[in-house]
């Protein structure tokens, strides 16, 4: 018995970053390929699947078919809210020779890619298409949290904003890649080549991930204490954080929900706003294209925002981003003439900059609020619960206010209110900055002792 206890005590349960705290760009770049694959798939999915459903439904429902399409296109967020926190919690306690996260990626990423490549072959049949995208949504939700949680497993807390900037940069690159592939290979008559290419890219990303990332073998790790202390699931996770004396995580999740309500609502209703004959009367294609002036700056400033957070702290960087966003949105609300439309070529890029400051650093703050390294997957799930809930309710909330209270012409004003709410919630966030590791604390204490001796 003593020999067994001695063997167990020698098991190294440290995370990869604790074993090698040096920031490794190559490792983070390889991990980011998972996010690249996910972003490419979702970008092409959102751009093409809605059109397929529109063609199928407008014949049966001449009036109201766009509402039905909108409901169908929120299914991925609903599935994500339910499944991702559960899968994140499961991965925190997974025993395998491949580690805690990689088994889920190795199983569900290829299943997602295969299902994704089936979509264009069933897009002419409503039932088959609906079943296929539901299966795809479920498969994608089963590995998203694990992909995101890989980065903090391999990167020390002080470097996570920088690492998350790299992850989001490649994610943005994945979206641009998907739009380029879609524009080049997809036509109204044939969508198969675009889906096949993105599906194959997902599989290639998986191969590189499996070859390049080596998680610790967790087969002998003891998760009994974690399993007995708490159940896996979003309700249990929310109950747990509610019991905590320090409420930073609650205010952080409220802030995340608030700014995603503003962003999701703006993203969904911008085209309606811009094409309204009483506002700008723009062509739908031109209105959609204008949103790239938000996406490109976000990608460009994804990495710099992580470095900025290291200099001025994550909370300050996020609040700076919110201030930029609030000012931009309020200015945008005052522009109602097509003659002044060129102002958006400055407003949207600036907003993209502010959005990078917000989005890049928010999840790293949530990771730092996790009670220990083993719960990062669970807290990743909580982050996506708040963001997905906002993506589901944001368009509905914004639509309600513009329909029944302030009018479409004041859509930007509603978005500004939600960003202001997020700013207020962030004031009450007291945790989430990078903390020194035990090795760094000891080194700092030793340096102080050496100075006192001198």
Phi, psi and omega in degrees: 000318181295325179294320178296317179297321179295323179294317180296321182294337181274353179293126181275105182260015178287148175288161181306319182293332178288331178281326180218087187287352180295133179291125181243108182300318183299317180298314181295322179296320178294316177301322182295342178297330175297319178289324175302313180298317181295314182295320179298316181296312183293324181296313179291324178300308183295326182284331189251320186294322179299322178296321180297315179292324179299315179297323182285323189271331185292342176287320183275322182238082181301330178244126176092005184291332179292328176295318179295319177299317179299319179295316180298322183284353174266357182301324181297324178289321178296315178298319180297319179300322183280314191272318189299318177297323180295313181293326176296317177295320178298319182292335176297337186240018184280133176254120176195161178289343179265002180100197184266325186263317188301325180303321180290320179294318182295332181270309192270337176295311178296324176297321177296316182297317180296315179297321179300318182287344178279334187310310183294341181278347182240008188288353178267355181239118186300311183298312182296321180293318180296316179297317182296315181289331176294316177297317178300315179301318180294314180299316181296322181292340184279349180230357181296308181301322182293321179296316180292322182289341179300319185299308178293340174293329185255351185239133179297150184308320184293341183252007188287328176296319177297315179297320180291331175297319178294318179300313182288330176298312180290330174296316176296323177297323177297320179295314179297320178301315181296318179296321179294315178298317180298317180293329185273322189253340185261132173235171179298329183275332187214110179256358186301311185302318181298315180293322180295317181296313180295321177299318178293323177298322177299317180292321177296318178300321178297315180301315180295321177299313183296321181286320189270342184245125178239103175281157175297145175293120184251014183298330181258008179285145181257111179255014185303315183297320179292321182291321182284334182284326185209152176269161181269132178149158185292322181296316179295322179296318179294322177296322181296312182289335177293329181283342183294139180294319179274122190262018183302318183296325179293313178295326179294316179293324177294320178295316179301314179301316185294314182286335176284332172299314179298313184290315182295320179295317179296317181297322185279329186254358181301316182296319177298318180296310186290330181272353179298126184296340180270357178246277179248329182063035182284159170290144184301320180295318179295322179295318179294318182297329181297334179293342177295340177286352169266316186293317184294312176299325177301315180294318183295320184265006180300311181288313178302328181294328175293320178292322178297318180298328178292331181275314187247007181083150185295315182300315180296323178295317179296316181293326174297316177299320178294320178298315177301314181298317181297313180299314180300314184293321179294318177298317180299325181295336181272354181264114184234000183251140178298335179294333182259011183299332181300340178299332181290342176289347172256320183295312183293316176299322178294321176297320177300322176299310179298322180294326176295316178302322182284304193288324183293324189262351185289314183291330178293328175293320178298318178300319181292338180277348177299138183300330176201176185299330185288344184257010181297321178299318179296316181289330172299318177299320178296320178301313182287334173299313181295317183289319179291323177299321177293321179293333177282313187271337184304306179300325179292315180298311181296320178297319180298312182294321180285331179284317193244353186232303188249346182087155182300328184295342179250028180302318181296328180296321177296318178298320180298321179300318180290326175291323176295319176301316178300319179299317179297316179298322181294334178301325184271002177276120184249350181238174175117355176278159180295128178259152179290141174287168180301320180296320181290324177297315179297319179296321179293317179297319179296320179296321178295318178298318180297321179293320181293326179291324179292000000 
